[in-house]
Amino acid sequence: MKRTAILVSTLFFFSTVPTLLTLAEEKPDKPEMKTYYLVFLLKGPNRSQDSTEAAKIQEAHLAHLTKMHQEGKLVMAGPLLDDQDLRGICVYDVKTLREAKTLAEADPAVKAGRLKVEVHPWMSQRGAKLP
């Protein structure tokens, strides 16, 4: 009888070890936070271009954003739809505020004066994404 109790106890113990290990593995780690740079694209001081020139500037602007994304420096970008002074938002994943500002100011729409930029450091969970 004593042997049976010990055997049952031992089997019970070893049968729960995998469950305990699984629970320990499923415990979520503390989320890793990361600094990104938000670039606010605002209406610039020079918006007097005719429609043909404005379209060329817009095409160059989109090409610049595409290049930044392909290089892994731009996480996300898009226009705002309410026709206010704030025209769009970009999220840069670079090492410094200076680098983000330099990249944003290299945008042909900024160089042409159609847009101007504000750059702000922003912290979010690494790997966070929109649904």
C-alpha positions as a printed Julia matrix, in Angstrom:
131×3 Matrix{Float64}:
  0.0    0.0     0.0
  2.8    2.36    0.9
  4.54   1.55   -2.39
  1.37   2.27   -4.34
  0.98   5.66   -2.64
  4.6    6.58   -3.4
  4.25   5.37   -6.99
  1.03   7.36   -7.52
  2.57  10.46   -5.93
  5.69  10.15   -8.08
  3.66   9.67  -11.27
  1.45  12.63  -10.36
  4.5   14.83   -9.73
  6.19  13.94  -13.01
  2.96  14.3   -14.96
  2.6   17.92  -13.74
  6.18  19.0   -14.54
  5.51  19.53  -18.27
  2.43  21.6   -17.41
  4.41  23.74  -14.97
  7.17  24.23  -17.53
  4.63  25.21  -20.18
  3.06  27.76  -17.85
  6.5   29.22  -17.09
  7.25  29.48  -20.83
  3.91  31.19  -21.57
  4.49  33.94  -19.04
  4.74  37.09  -21.15
  7.97  39.04  -20.98
  7.96  42.71  -20.17
  7.32  44.53  -23.48
 10.4   46.11  -25.0
  9.93  49.82  -25.62
 11.63  51.64  -28.5
 12.0   55.24  -29.58
 10.63  56.11  -33.01
 10.35  59.57  -34.57
  7.02  61.08  -35.55
  7.23  63.49  -38.44
  4.3   65.82  -38.85
  3.98  67.12  -42.4
  2.39  70.57  -42.34
  1.34  72.95  -45.09
  4.44  74.81  -46.16
  4.94  78.47  -47.01
  5.1   77.89  -50.79
  1.92  76.31  -52.13
  1.57  78.52  -55.22
  2.66  75.87  -57.75
  0.33  75.2   -60.67
 -1.4   71.8   -60.78
  1.23  70.28  -63.11
  4.13  71.31  -60.89
  2.24  70.29  -57.73
  1.66  66.83  -59.26
  5.39  66.47  -60.04
  6.27  67.46  -56.48
  3.73  64.98  -55.11
  5.17  62.19  -57.29
  8.69  62.96  -56.02
  7.36  63.13  -52.44
  5.84  59.63  -52.75
  9.04  58.3   -54.35
 11.02  59.67  -51.41
  8.7   57.97  -48.91
  8.88  54.7   -50.85
 12.68  54.84  -50.81
 12.74  55.52  -47.05
 10.44  52.53  -46.51
 12.55  50.25  -48.72
 15.65  51.26  -46.75
 13.89  50.3   -43.52
 13.91  53.84  -42.16
 10.19  54.61  -42.57
  7.78  52.36  -40.69
  4.52  53.96  -41.71
  3.24  57.1   -43.43
  0.0   58.54  -44.65
 -2.03  61.68  -45.29
 -4.67  63.17  -43.03
 -8.04  63.48  -44.68
 -9.54  66.57  -43.07
 -7.79  69.26  -45.2
 -6.19  71.14  -42.32
 -2.65  72.52  -41.89
 -1.47  69.1   -40.69
 -1.25  67.18  -43.98
  0.34  63.85  -43.0
  2.26  61.77  -40.48
  5.37  59.61  -40.91
  6.93  57.24  -38.38
 10.69  56.88  -38.79
 12.77  54.09  -37.26
 16.23  55.64  -37.11
 18.88  56.11  -34.44
 18.64  59.85  -33.77
 16.35  62.85  -33.93
 18.89  64.53  -36.2
 18.76  61.64  -38.69
 14.95  61.69  -38.73
 14.94  65.43  -39.3
 17.55  65.2   -42.08
 15.57  62.48  -43.88
 12.29  64.37  -43.52
 13.83  67.6   -44.78
 15.24  65.76  -47.82
 11.66  65.17  -49.01
 11.19  67.02  -52.33
  7.86  68.47  -51.13
  9.66  69.96  -48.12
 12.5   71.27  -50.29
  9.94  72.88  -52.61
  8.24  74.56  -49.64
  4.91  72.79  -50.21
  5.37  71.06  -46.86
  7.29  71.76  -43.69
  8.1   69.29  -40.94
  7.98  68.92  -37.19
  9.88  65.96  -35.75
  9.18  64.48  -32.31
 10.68  61.47  -30.5
  7.95  58.97  -29.66
  8.09  55.77  -27.65
  6.08  52.66  -28.44
  6.31  48.94  -27.89
  8.77  47.35  -30.33
  6.89  45.51  -33.05
  3.53  47.13  -32.3
  1.32  47.37  -35.37
 -2.11  48.47  -36.44
 -4.72  45.75  -36.91
